[in-house]
């Protein structure tokens, strides 16, 4: 697929969960129990369409701009649109459309549910992909706004680059967190030891991080 970043990009959004619709072999992205996007895969698990929801007039507009955007594949063709997974739609345009799809479905939820989703996920955003609690760090709010907010470009990372753990987890492997990796704890995680901690103290913090990620 031309857009390998999609999964990580969507899973960064507040309240998003995903599942596999096995009958169709679609990976569905939902908020509040409602789907706003899906990756449609063939019998070899290769993506062939990215399907997303748009306002009818907006969907019609974008279909006129790009031949690789068609009315929703096996969906309501007024409200849904499908982007060819190996087509010519620019990445920034697809990101924009996915943002609109997410916001459209979020806005369709009750105010109570919207508030619950935002309150629930605001705390989750304090947990970095490696399981560290950014909100408990003395640097948070002073010299750092947290791993998730900064896309891994935290104060201790090489200048202009993401933390090696974030780079491995999010960028190279497309995981939501290290909790999805079978190698946890890996050498990158074990290389984050604070010199002020003993080996025993450090391993205890690693265990706590793993517990957060696998709850």
MODELLER restraints for C-alpha pairs under 7 A, 6 or more apart:
rsr = mdl.restraints
at = mdl.atoms
rsr.add(forms.Gaussian(group=physical.xy_distance, feature=features.Distance(at['CA:1:A'], at['CA:47:A']), mean=6.14, stdev=0.5))
rsr.add(forms.Gaussian(group=physical.xy_distance, feature=features.Distance(at['CA:1:A'], at['CA:85:A']), mean=5.46, stdev=0.5))
rsr.add(forms.Gaussian(group=physical.xy_distance, feature=features.Distance(at['CA:1:A'], at['CA:86:A']), mean=5.58, stdev=0.5))
rsr.add(forms.Gaussian(group=physical.xy_distance, feature=features.Distance(at['CA:2:A'], at['CA:85:A']), mean=6.05, stdev=0.5))
rsr.add(forms.Gaussian(group=physical.xy_distance, feature=features.Distance(at['CA:2:A'], at['CA:86:A']), mean=5.05, stdev=0.5))
rsr.add(forms.Gaussian(group=physical.xy_distance, feature=features.Distance(at['CA:3:A'], at['CA:85:A']), mean=6.99, stdev=0.5))
rsr.add(forms.Gaussian(group=physical.xy_distance, feature=features.Distance(at['CA:5:A'], at['CA:174:A']), mean=6.83, stdev=0.5))
rsr.add(forms.Gaussian(group=physical.xy_distance, feature=features.Distance(at['CA:7:A'], at['CA:174:A']), mean=6.57, stdev=0.5))
rsr.add(forms.Gaussian(group=physical.xy_distance, feature=features.Distance(at['CA:8:A'], at['CA:170:A']), mean=6.35, stdev=0.5))
rsr.add(forms.Gaussian(group=physical.xy_distance, feature=features.Distance(at['CA:8:A'], at['CA:174:A']), mean=5.13, stdev=0.5))
rsr.add(forms.Gaussian(group=physical.xy_distance, feature=features.Distance(at['CA:8:A'], at['CA:175:A']), mean=6.30, stdev=0.5))
rsr.add(forms.Gaussian(group=physical.xy_distance, feature=features.Distance(at['CA:8:A'], at['CA:176:A']), mean=6.09, stdev=0.5))
rsr.add(forms.Gaussian(group=physical.xy_distance, feature=features.Distance(at['CA:11:A'], at['CA:17:A']), mean=6.97, stdev=0.5))
rsr.add(forms.Gaussian(group=physical.xy_distance, feature=features.Distance(at['CA:11:A'], at['CA:176:A']), mean=6.29, stdev=0.5))
rsr.add(forms.Gaussian(group=physical.xy_distance, feature=features.Distance(at['CA:14:A'], at['CA:118:A']), mean=6.71, stdev=0.5))
rsr.add(forms.Gaussian(group=physical.xy_distance, feature=features.Distance(at['CA:14:A'], at['CA:121:A']), mean=5.87, stdev=0.5))
rsr.add(forms.Gaussian(group=physical.xy_distance, feature=features.Distance(at['CA:15:A'], at['CA:31:A']), mean=5.80, stdev=0.5))
rsr.add(forms.Gaussian(group=physical.xy_distance, feature=features.Distance(at['CA:15:A'], at['CA:117:A']), mean=5.63, stdev=0.5))
rsr.add(forms.Gaussian(group=physical.xy_distance, feature=features.Distance(at['CA:15:A'], at['CA:121:A']), mean=6.16, stdev=0.5))
rsr.add(forms.Gaussian(group=physical.xy_distance, feature=features.Distance(at['CA:16:A'], at['CA:29:A']), mean=6.57, stdev=0.5))
rsr.add(forms.Gaussian(group=physical.xy_distance, feature=features.Distance(at['CA:16:A'], at['CA:30:A']), mean=5.59, stdev=0.5))
rsr.add(forms.Gaussian(group=physical.xy_distance, feature=features.Distance(at['CA:16:A'], at['CA:31:A']), mean=4.96, stdev=0.5))
rsr.add(forms.Gaussian(group=physical.xy_distance, feature=features.Distance(at['CA:17:A'], at['CA:29:A']), mean=5.86, stdev=0.5))
rsr.add(forms.Gaussian(group=physical.xy_distance, feature=features.Distance(at['CA:17:A'], at['CA:30:A']), mean=5.44, stdev=0.5))
rsr.add(forms.Gaussian(group=physical.xy_distance, feature=features.Distance(at['CA:17:A'], at['CA:31:A']), mean=6.49, stdev=0.5))
rsr.add(forms.Gaussian(group=physical.xy_distance, feature=features.Distance(at['CA:18:A'], at['CA:27:A']), mean=6.74, stdev=0.5))
rsr.add(forms.Gaussian(group=physical.xy_distance, feature=features.Distance(at['CA:18:A'], at['CA:28:A']), mean=5.36, stdev=0.5))
rsr.add(forms.Gaussian(group=physical.xy_distance, feature=features.Distance(at['CA:18:A'], at['CA:29:A']), mean=4.50, stdev=0.5))
rsr.add(forms.Gaussian(group=physical.xy_distance, feature=features.Distance(at['CA:18:A'], at['CA:30:A']), mean=6.06, stdev=0.5))
rsr.add(forms.Gaussian(group=physical.xy_distance, feature=features.Distance(at['CA:19:A'], at['CA:27:A']), mean=5.76, stdev=0.5))
rsr.add(forms.Gaussian(group=physical.xy_distance, feature=features.Distance(at['CA:19:A'], at['CA:28:A']), mean=5.42, stdev=0.5))
rsr.add(forms.Gaussian(group=physical.xy_distance, feature=features.Distance(at['CA:19:A'], at['CA:29:A']), mean=6.92, stdev=0.5))
rsr.add(forms.Gaussian(group=physical.xy_distance, feature=features.Distance(at['CA:20:A'], at['CA:26:A']), mean=5.75, stdev=0.5))
rsr.add(forms.Gaussian(group=physical.xy_distance, feature=features.Distance(at['CA:20:A'], at['CA:27:A']), mean=4.62, stdev=0.5))
rsr.add(forms.Gaussian(group=physical.xy_distance, feature=features.Distance(at['CA:20:A'], at['CA:28:A']), mean=6.15, stdev=0.5))
rsr.add(forms.Gaussian(group=physical.xy_distance, feature=features.Distance(at['CA:21:A'], at['CA:27:A']), mean=6.26, stdev=0.5))
rsr.add(forms.Gaussian(group=physical.xy_distance, feature=features.Distance(at['CA:21:A'], at['CA:28:A']), mean=6.86, stdev=0.5))
rsr.add(forms.Gaussian(group=physical.xy_distance, feature=features.Distance(at['CA:25:A'], at['CA:40:A']), mean=6.57, stdev=0.5))
rsr.add(forms.Gaussian(group=physical.xy_distance, feature=features.Distance(at['CA:25:A'], at['CA:41:A']), mean=5.68, stdev=0.5))
rsr.add(forms.Gaussian(group=physical.xy_distance, feature=features.Distance(at['CA:26:A'], at['CA:38:A']), mean=6.27, stdev=0.5))
rsr.add(forms.Gaussian(group=physical.xy_distance, feature=features.Distance(at['CA:26:A'], at['CA:39:A']), mean=5.59, stdev=0.5))
rsr.add(forms.Gaussian(group=physical.xy_distance, feature=features.Distance(at['CA:26:A'], at['CA:40:A']), mean=4.56, stdev=0.5))
rsr.add(forms.Gaussian(group=physical.xy_distance, feature=features.Distance(at['CA:26:A'], at['CA:41:A']), mean=5.84, stdev=0.5))
rsr.add(forms.Gaussian(group=physical.xy_distance, feature=features.Distance(at['CA:27:A'], at['CA:38:A']), mean=5.41, stdev=0.5))
rsr.add(forms.Gaussian(group=physical.xy_distance, feature=features.Distance(at['CA:27:A'], at['CA:39:A']), mean=5.11, stdev=0.5))
rsr.add(forms.Gaussian(group=physical.xy_distance, feature=features.Distance(at['CA:27:A'], at['CA:40:A']), mean=6.61, stdev=0.5))
rsr.add(forms.Gaussian(group=physical.xy_distance, feature=features.Distance(at['CA:28:A'], at['CA:35:A']), mean=6.45, stdev=0.5))
rsr.add(forms.Gaussian(group=physical.xy_distance, feature=features.Distance(at['CA:28:A'], at['CA:37:A']), mean=6.19, stdev=0.5))
rsr.add(forms.Gaussian(group=physical.xy_distance, feature=features.Distance(at['CA:28:A'], at['CA:38:A']), mean=4.35, stdev=0.5))
rsr.add(forms.Gaussian(group=physical.xy_distance, feature=features.Distance(at['CA:28:A'], at['CA:39:A']), mean=6.61, stdev=0.5))
rsr.add(forms.Gaussian(group=physical.xy_distance, feature=features.Distance(at['CA:29:A'], at['CA:35:A']), mean=5.56, stdev=0.5))
rsr.add(forms.Gaussian(group=physical.xy_distance, feature=features.Distance(at['CA:29:A'], at['CA:36:A']), mean=6.15, stdev=0.5))
rsr.add(forms.Gaussian(group=physical.xy_distance, feature=features.Distance(at['CA:29:A'], at['CA:37:A']), mean=5.30, stdev=0.5))
rsr.add(forms.Gaussian(group=physical.xy_distance, feature=features.Distance(at['CA:29:A'], at['CA:38:A']), mean=5.79, stdev=0.5))
rsr.add(forms.Gaussian(group=physical.xy_distance, feature=features.Distance(at['CA:30:A'], at['CA:36:A']), mean=5.77, stdev=0.5))
rsr.add(forms.Gaussian(group=physical.xy_distance, feature=features.Distance(at['CA:31:A'], at['CA:106:A']), mean=6.76, stdev=0.5))
rsr.add(forms.Gaussian(group=physical.xy_distance, feature=features.Distance(at['CA:36:A'], at['CA:52:A']), mean=5.73, stdev=0.5))
rsr.add(forms.Gaussian(group=physical.xy_distance, feature=features.Distance(at['CA:36:A'], at['CA:53:A']), mean=5.56, stdev=0.5))
rsr.add(forms.Gaussian(group=physical.xy_distance, feature=features.Distance(at['CA:36:A'], at['CA:101:A']), mean=5.59, stdev=0.5))
rsr.add(forms.Gaussian(group=physical.xy_distance, feature=features.Distance(at['CA:36:A'], at['CA:102:A']), mean=5.74, stdev=0.5))
rsr.add(forms.Gaussian(group=physical.xy_distance, feature=features.Distance(at['CA:36:A'], at['CA:105:A']), mean=6.14, stdev=0.5))
rsr.add(forms.Gaussian(group=physical.xy_distance, feature=features.Distance(at['CA:37:A'], at['CA:51:A']), mean=5.46, stdev=0.5))
rsr.add(forms.Gaussian(group=physical.xy_distance, feature=features.Distance(at['CA:37:A'], at['CA:52:A']), mean=4.21, stdev=0.5))
rsr.add(forms.Gaussian(group=physical.xy_distance, feature=features.Distance(at['CA:37:A'], at['CA:53:A']), mean=6.53, stdev=0.5))
rsr.add(forms.Gaussian(group=physical.xy_distance, feature=features.Distance(at['CA:38:A'], at['CA:50:A']), mean=5.78, stdev=0.5))
rsr.add(forms.Gaussian(group=physical.xy_distance, feature=features.Distance(at['CA:38:A'], at['CA:51:A']), mean=5.12, stdev=0.5))
rsr.add(forms.Gaussian(group=physical.xy_distance, feature=features.Distance(at['CA:38:A'], at['CA:52:A']), mean=6.49, stdev=0.5))
rsr.add(forms.Gaussian(group=physical.xy_distance, feature=features.Distance(at['CA:39:A'], at['CA:47:A']), mean=6.26, stdev=0.5))
rsr.add(forms.Gaussian(group=physical.xy_distance, feature=features.Distance(at['CA:39:A'], at['CA:49:A']), mean=6.08, stdev=0.5))
rsr.add(forms.Gaussian(group=physical.xy_distance, feature=features.Distance(at['CA:39:A'], at['CA:50:A']), mean=4.69, stdev=0.5))
rsr.add(forms.Gaussian(group=physical.xy_distance, feature=features.Distance(at['CA:39:A'], at['CA:51:A']), mean=6.37, stdev=0.5))
rsr.add(forms.Gaussian(group=physical.xy_distance, feature=features.Distance(at['CA:40:A'], at['CA:47:A']), mean=5.49, stdev=0.5))
rsr.add(forms.Gaussian(group=physical.xy_distance, feature=features.Distance(at['CA:40:A'], at['CA:48:A']), mean=5.93, stdev=0.5))
rsr.add(forms.Gaussian(group=physical.xy_distance, feature=features.Distance(at['CA:40:A'], at['CA:49:A']), mean=5.14, stdev=0.5))
rsr.add(forms.Gaussian(group=physical.xy_distance, feature=features.Distance(at['CA:40:A'], at['CA:50:A']), mean=6.16, stdev=0.5))
rsr.add(forms.Gaussian(group=physical.xy_distance, feature=features.Distance(at['CA:41:A'], at['CA:47:A']), mean=4.13, stdev=0.5))
rsr.add(forms.Gaussian(group=physical.xy_distance, feature=features.Distance(at['CA:41:A'], at['CA:48:A']), mean=5.76, stdev=0.5))
rsr.add(forms.Gaussian(group=physical.xy_distance, feature=features.Distance(at['CA:42:A'], at['CA:48:A']), mean=6.83, stdev=0.5))
rsr.add(forms.Gaussian(group=physical.xy_distance, feature=features.Distance(at['CA:47:A'], at['CA:85:A']), mean=6.07, stdev=0.5))
rsr.add(forms.Gaussian(group=physical.xy_distance, feature=features.Distance(at['CA:48:A'], at['CA:84:A']), mean=5.90, stdev=0.5))
rsr.add(forms.Gaussian(group=physical.xy_distance, feature=features.Distance(at['CA:48:A'], at['CA:85:A']), mean=4.86, stdev=0.5))
rsr.add(forms.Gaussian(group=physical.xy_distance, feature=features.Distance(at['CA:49:A'], at['CA:82:A']), mean=5.77, stdev=0.5))
rsr.add(forms.Gaussian(group=physical.xy_distance, feature=features.Distance(at['CA:49:A'], at['CA:83:A']), mean=5.36, stdev=0.5))
rsr.add(forms.Gaussian(group=physical.xy_distance, feature=features.Distance(at['CA:49:A'], at['CA:84:A']), mean=4.64, stdev=0.5))
rsr.add(forms.Gaussian(group=physical.xy_distance, feature=features.Distance(at['CA:49:A'], at['CA:85:A']), mean=4.90, stdev=0.5))
rsr.add(forms.Gaussian(group=physical.xy_distance, feature=features.Distance(at['CA:50:A'], at['CA:82:A']), mean=5.42, stdev=0.5))
rsr.add(forms.Gaussian(group=physical.xy_distance, feature=features.Distance(at['CA:50:A'], at['CA:83:A']), mean=5.00, stdev=0.5))
rsr.add(forms.Gaussian(group=physical.xy_distance, feature=features.Distance(at['CA:50:A'], at['CA:84:A']), mean=6.44, stdev=0.5))
rsr.add(forms.Gaussian(group=physical.xy_distance, feature=features.Distance(at['CA:50:A'], at['CA:85:A']), mean=6.11, stdev=0.5))
rsr.add(forms.Gaussian(group=physical.xy_distance, feature=features.Distance(at['CA:51:A'], at['CA:72:A']), mean=6.46, stdev=0.5))
rsr.add(forms.Gaussian(group=physical.xy_distance, feature=features.Distance(at['CA:51:A'], at['CA:80:A']), mean=6.86, stdev=0.5))
rsr.add(forms.Gaussian(group=physical.xy_distance, feature=features.Distance(at['CA:51:A'], at['CA:81:A']), mean=5.58, stdev=0.5))
rsr.add(forms.Gaussian(group=physical.xy_distance, feature=features.Distance(at['CA:51:A'], at['CA:82:A']), mean=4.14, stdev=0.5))
rsr.add(forms.Gaussian(group=physical.xy_distance, feature=features.Distance(at['CA:51:A'], at['CA:83:A']), mean=6.22, stdev=0.5))
rsr.add(forms.Gaussian(group=physical.xy_distance, feature=features.Distance(at['CA:52:A'], at['CA:80:A']), mean=5.68, stdev=0.5))
rsr.add(forms.Gaussian(group=physical.xy_distance, feature=features.Distance(at['CA:52:A'], at['CA:81:A']), mean=5.53, stdev=0.5))
rsr.add(forms.Gaussian(group=physical.xy_distance, feature=features.Distance(at['CA:52:A'], at['CA:82:A']), mean=6.38, stdev=0.5))
rsr.add(forms.Gaussian(group=physical.xy_distance, feature=features.Distance(at['CA:52:A'], at['CA:98:A']), mean=6.75, stdev=0.5))
rsr.add(forms.Gaussian(group=physical.xy_distance, feature=features.Distance(at['CA:52:A'], at['CA:101:A']), mean=6.06, stdev=0.5))
rsr.add(forms.Gaussian(group=physical.xy_distance, feature=features.Distance(at['CA:53:A'], at['CA:79:A']), mean=5.74, stdev=0.5))
rsr.add(forms.Gaussian(group=physical.xy_distance, feature=features.Distance(at['CA:53:A'], at['CA:80:A']), mean=4.51, stdev=0.5))
rsr.add(forms.Gaussian(group=physical.xy_distance, feature=features.Distance(at['CA:53:A'], at['CA:81:A']), mean=6.31, stdev=0.5))
rsr.add(forms.Gaussian(group=physical.xy_distance, feature=features.Distance(at['CA:53:A'], at['CA:101:A']), mean=4.95, stdev=0.5))
rsr.add(forms.Gaussian(group=physical.xy_distance, feature=features.Distance(at['CA:54:A'], at['CA:79:A']), mean=5.66, stdev=0.5))
rsr.add(forms.Gaussian(group=physical.xy_distance, feature=features.Distance(at['CA:54:A'], at['CA:80:A']), mean=6.09, stdev=0.5))
rsr.add(forms.Gaussian(group=physical.xy_distance, feature=features.Distance(at['CA:54:A'], at['CA:100:A']), mean=6.85, stdev=0.5))
rsr.add(forms.Gaussian(group=physical.xy_distance, feature=features.Distance(at['CA:54:A'], at['CA:101:A']), mean=5.55, stdev=0.5))
rsr.add(forms.Gaussian(group=physical.xy_distance, feature=features.Distance(at['CA:55:A'], at['CA:79:A']), mean=6.06, stdev=0.5))
rsr.add(forms.Gaussian(group=physical.xy_distance, feature=features.Distance(at['CA:56:A'], at['CA:78:A']), mean=5.52, stdev=0.5))
rsr.add(forms.Gaussian(group=physical.xy_distance, feature=features.Distance(at['CA:56:A'], at['CA:79:A']), mean=5.34, stdev=0.5))
rsr.add(forms.Gaussian(group=physical.xy_distance, feature=features.Distance(at['CA:59:A'], at['CA:81:A']), mean=6.51, stdev=0.5))
rsr.add(forms.Gaussian(group=physical.xy_distance, feature=features.Distance(at['CA:63:A'], at['CA:69:A']), mean=5.07, stdev=0.5))
rsr.add(forms.Gaussian(group=physical.xy_distance, feature=features.Distance(at['CA:63:A'], at['CA:70:A']), mean=5.92, stdev=0.5))
rsr.add(forms.Gaussian(group=physical.xy_distance, feature=features.Distance(at['CA:66:A'], at['CA:89:A']), mean=6.76, stdev=0.5))
rsr.add(forms.Gaussian(group=physical.xy_distance, feature=features.Distance(at['CA:68:A'], at['CA:83:A']), mean=5.76, stdev=0.5))
rsr.add(forms.Gaussian(group=physical.xy_distance, feature=features.Distance(at['CA:68:A'], at['CA:84:A']), mean=5.42, stdev=0.5))
rsr.add(forms.Gaussian(group=physical.xy_distance, feature=features.Distance(at['CA:68:A'], at['CA:87:A']), mean=5.65, stdev=0.5))
rsr.add(forms.Gaussian(group=physical.xy_distance, feature=features.Distance(at['CA:68:A'], at['CA:88:A']), mean=6.59, stdev=0.5))
rsr.add(forms.Gaussian(group=physical.xy_distance, feature=features.Distance(at['CA:68:A'], at['CA:89:A']), mean=6.68, stdev=0.5))
rsr.add(forms.Gaussian(group=physical.xy_distance, feature=features.Distance(at['CA:69:A'], at['CA:81:A']), mean=6.66, stdev=0.5))
rsr.add(forms.Gaussian(group=physical.xy_distance, feature=features.Distance(at['CA:69:A'], at['CA:82:A']), mean=5.60, stdev=0.5))
rsr.add(forms.Gaussian(group=physical.xy_distance, feature=features.Distance(at['CA:69:A'], at['CA:83:A']), mean=4.54, stdev=0.5))
rsr.add(forms.Gaussian(group=physical.xy_distance, feature=features.Distance(at['CA:69:A'], at['CA:84:A']), mean=6.59, stdev=0.5))
rsr.add(forms.Gaussian(group=physical.xy_distance, feature=features.Distance(at['CA:70:A'], at['CA:81:A']), mean=5.74, stdev=0.5))
rsr.add(forms.Gaussian(group=physical.xy_distance, feature=features.Distance(at['CA:70:A'], at['CA:82:A']), mean=5.30, stdev=0.5))
rsr.add(forms.Gaussian(group=physical.xy_distance, feature=features.Distance(at['CA:70:A'], at['CA:83:A']), mean=6.55, stdev=0.5))
rsr.add(forms.Gaussian(group=physical.xy_distance, feature=features.Distance(at['CA:71:A'], at['CA:77:A']), mean=4.89, stdev=0.5))
rsr.add(forms.Gaussian(group=physical.xy_distance, feature=features.Distance(at['CA:71:A'], at['CA:80:A']), mean=6.32, stdev=0.5))
rsr.add(forms.Gaussian(group=physical.xy_distance, feature=features.Distance(at['CA:71:A'], at['CA:81:A']), mean=4.58, stdev=0.5))
rsr.add(forms.Gaussian(group=physical.xy_distance, feature=features.Distance(at['CA:71:A'], at['CA:82:A']), mean=6.05, stdev=0.5))
rsr.add(forms.Gaussian(group=physical.xy_distance, feature=features.Distance(at['CA:72:A'], at['CA:80:A']), mean=4.47, stdev=0.5))
rsr.add(forms.Gaussian(group=physical.xy_distance, feature=features.Distance(at['CA:72:A'], at['CA:81:A']), mean=3.94, stdev=0.5))
rsr.add(forms.Gaussian(group=physical.xy_distance, feature=features.Distance(at['CA:72:A'], at['CA:82:A']), mean=4.94, stdev=0.5))
rsr.add(forms.Gaussian(group=physical.xy_distance, feature=features.Distance(at['CA:73:A'], at['CA:82:A']), mean=5.98, stdev=0.5))
rsr.add(forms.Gaussian(group=physical.xy_distance, feature=features.Distance(at['CA:106:A'], at['CA:114:A']), mean=6.84, stdev=0.5))
rsr.add(forms.Gaussian(group=physical.xy_distance, feature=features.Distance(at['CA:125:A'], at['CA:148:A']), mean=6.22, stdev=0.5))
rsr.add(forms.Gaussian(group=physical.xy_distance, feature=features.Distance(at['CA:126:A'], at['CA:133:A']), mean=5.80, stdev=0.5))
rsr.add(forms.Gaussian(group=physical.xy_distance, feature=features.Distance(at['CA:126:A'], at['CA:134:A']), mean=5.09, stdev=0.5))
rsr.add(forms.Gaussian(group=physical.xy_distance, feature=features.Distance(at['CA:126:A'], at['CA:135:A']), mean=5.43, stdev=0.5))
rsr.add(forms.Gaussian(group=physical.xy_distance, feature=features.Distance(at['CA:126:A'], at['CA:146:A']), mean=6.67, stdev=0.5))
rsr.add(forms.Gaussian(group=physical.xy_distance, feature=features.Distance(at['CA:127:A'], at['CA:133:A']), mean=4.70, stdev=0.5))
rsr.add(forms.Gaussian(group=physical.xy_distance, feature=features.Distance(at['CA:127:A'], at['CA:134:A']), mean=5.92, stdev=0.5))
rsr.add(forms.Gaussian(group=physical.xy_distance, feature=features.Distance(at['CA:128:A'], at['CA:134:A']), mean=6.61, stdev=0.5))
rsr.add(forms.Gaussian(group=physical.xy_distance, feature=features.Distance(at['CA:128:A'], at['CA:147:A']), mean=5.49, stdev=0.5))
rsr.add(forms.Gaussian(group=physical.xy_distance, feature=features.Distance(at['CA:128:A'], at['CA:148:A']), mean=6.09, stdev=0.5))
rsr.add(forms.Gaussian(group=physical.xy_distance, feature=features.Distance(at['CA:129:A'], at['CA:166:A']), mean=6.55, stdev=0.5))
rsr.add(forms.Gaussian(group=physical.xy_distance, feature=features.Distance(at['CA:129:A'], at['CA:176:A']), mean=6.90, stdev=0.5))
rsr.add(forms.Gaussian(group=physical.xy_distance, feature=features.Distance(at['CA:129:A'], at['CA:177:A']), mean=4.24, stdev=0.5))
rsr.add(forms.Gaussian(group=physical.xy_distance, feature=features.Distance(at['CA:129:A'], at['CA:178:A']), mean=5.74, stdev=0.5))
rsr.add(forms.Gaussian(group=physical.xy_distance, feature=features.Distance(at['CA:130:A'], at['CA:165:A']), mean=6.90, stdev=0.5))
rsr.add(forms.Gaussian(group=physical.xy_distance, feature=features.Distance(at['CA:130:A'], at['CA:177:A']), mean=6.48, stdev=0.5))
rsr.add(forms.Gaussian(group=physical.xy_distance, feature=features.Distance(at['CA:130:A'], at['CA:178:A']), mean=5.52, stdev=0.5))
rsr.add(forms.Gaussian(group=physical.xy_distance, feature=features.Distance(at['CA:130:A'], at['CA:209:A']), mean=6.93, stdev=0.5))
rsr.add(forms.Gaussian(group=physical.xy_distance, feature=features.Distance(at['CA:131:A'], at['CA:209:A']), mean=4.27, stdev=0.5))
rsr.add(forms.Gaussian(group=physical.xy_distance, feature=features.Distance(at['CA:131:A'], at['CA:210:A']), mean=6.27, stdev=0.5))
rsr.add(forms.Gaussian(group=physical.xy_distance, feature=features.Distance(at['CA:131:A'], at['CA:212:A']), mean=5.93, stdev=0.5))
rsr.add(forms.Gaussian(group=physical.xy_distance, feature=features.Distance(at['CA:131:A'], at['CA:213:A']), mean=5.62, stdev=0.5))
rsr.add(forms.Gaussian(group=physical.xy_distance, feature=features.Distance(at['CA:132:A'], at['CA:209:A']), mean=5.76, stdev=0.5))
rsr.add(forms.Gaussian(group=physical.xy_distance, feature=features.Distance(at['CA:134:A'], at['CA:140:A']), mean=6.38, stdev=0.5))
rsr.add(forms.Gaussian(group=physical.xy_distance, feature=features.Distance(at['CA:134:A'], at['CA:146:A']), mean=5.54, stdev=0.5))
rsr.add(forms.Gaussian(group=physical.xy_distance, feature=features.Distance(at['CA:140:A'], at['CA:146:A']), mean=6.37, stdev=0.5))
rsr.add(forms.Gaussian(group=physical.xy_distance, feature=features.Distance(at['CA:143:A'], at['CA:155:A']), mean=6.86, stdev=0.5))
rsr.add(forms.Gaussian(group=physical.xy_distance, feature=features.Distance(at['CA:144:A'], at['CA:154:A']), mean=6.27, stdev=0.5))
rsr.add(forms.Gaussian(group=physical.xy_distance, feature=features.Distance(at['CA:144:A'], at['CA:155:A']), mean=6.11, stdev=0.5))
rsr.add(forms.Gaussian(group=physical.xy_distance, feature=features.Distance(at['CA:146:A'], at['CA:154:A']), mean=6.88, stdev=0.5))
rsr.add(forms.Gaussian(group=physical.xy_distance, feature=features.Distance(at['CA:147:A'], at['CA:153:A']), mean=6.92, stdev=0.5))
rsr.add(forms.Gaussian(group=physical.xy_distance, feature=features.Distance(at['CA:147:A'], at['CA:154:A']), mean=6.03, stdev=0.5))
rsr.add(forms.Gaussian(group=physical.xy_distance, feature=features.Distance(at['CA:151:A'], at['CA:162:A']), mean=6.85, stdev=0.5))
rsr.add(forms.Gaussian(group=physical.xy_distance, feature=features.Distance(at['CA:152:A'], at['CA:162:A']), mean=4.45, stdev=0.5))
rsr.add(forms.Gaussian(group=physical.xy_distance, feature=features.Distance(at['CA:152:A'], at['CA:163:A']), mean=5.25, stdev=0.5))
rsr.add(forms.Gaussian(group=physical.xy_distance, feature=features.Distance(at['CA:152:A'], at['CA:166:A']), mean=5.45, stdev=0.5))
rsr.add(forms.Gaussian(group=physical.xy_distance, feature=features.Distance(at['CA:153:A'], at['CA:160:A']), mean=6.61, stdev=0.5))
rsr.add(forms.Gaussian(group=physical.xy_distance, feature=features.Distance(at['CA:153:A'], at['CA:161:A']), mean=5.63, stdev=0.5))
rsr.add(forms.Gaussian(group=physical.xy_distance, feature=features.Distance(at['CA:153:A'], at['CA:162:A']), mean=4.22, stdev=0.5))
rsr.add(forms.Gaussian(group=physical.xy_distance, feature=features.Distance(at['CA:153:A'], at['CA:163:A']), mean=6.03, stdev=0.5))
rsr.add(forms.Gaussian(group=physical.xy_distance, feature=features.Distance(at['CA:154:A'], at['CA:163:A']), mean=6.77, stdev=0.5))
rsr.add(forms.Gaussian(group=physical.xy_distance, feature=features.Distance(at['CA:157:A'], at['CA:163:A']), mean=4.75, stdev=0.5))
rsr.add(forms.Gaussian(group=physical.xy_distance, feature=features.Distance(at['CA:165:A'], at['CA:188:A']), mean=6.05, stdev=0.5))
rsr.add(forms.Gaussian(group=physical.xy_distance, feature=features.Distance(at['CA:165:A'], at['CA:189:A']), mean=6.85, stdev=0.5))
rsr.add(forms.Gaussian(group=physical.xy_distance, feature=features.Distance(at['CA:169:A'], at['CA:175:A']), mean=5.40, stdev=0.5))
rsr.add(forms.Gaussian(group=physical.xy_distance, feature=features.Distance(at['CA:169:A'], at['CA:177:A']), mean=6.35, stdev=0.5))
rsr.add(forms.Gaussian(group=physical.xy_distance, feature=features.Distance(at['CA:169:A'], at['CA:178:A']), mean=5.92, stdev=0.5))
rsr.add(forms.Gaussian(group=physical.xy_distance, feature=features.Distance(at['CA:170:A'], at['CA:176:A']), mean=6.46, stdev=0.5))
rsr.add(forms.Gaussian(group=physical.xy_distance, feature=features.Distance(at['CA:178:A'], at['CA:184:A']), mean=6.72, stdev=0.5))
rsr.add(forms.Gaussian(group=physical.xy_distance, feature=features.Distance(at['CA:179:A'], at['CA:210:A']), mean=6.85, stdev=0.5))
rsr.add(forms.Gaussian(group=physical.xy_distance, feature=features.Distance(at['CA:179:A'], at['CA:213:A']), mean=4.94, stdev=0.5))
rsr.add(forms.Gaussian(group=physical.xy_distance, feature=features.Distance(at['CA:179:A'], at['CA:214:A']), mean=5.73, stdev=0.5))
rsr.add(forms.Gaussian(group=physical.xy_distance, feature=features.Distance(at['CA:193:A'], at['CA:202:A']), mean=6.20, stdev=0.5))
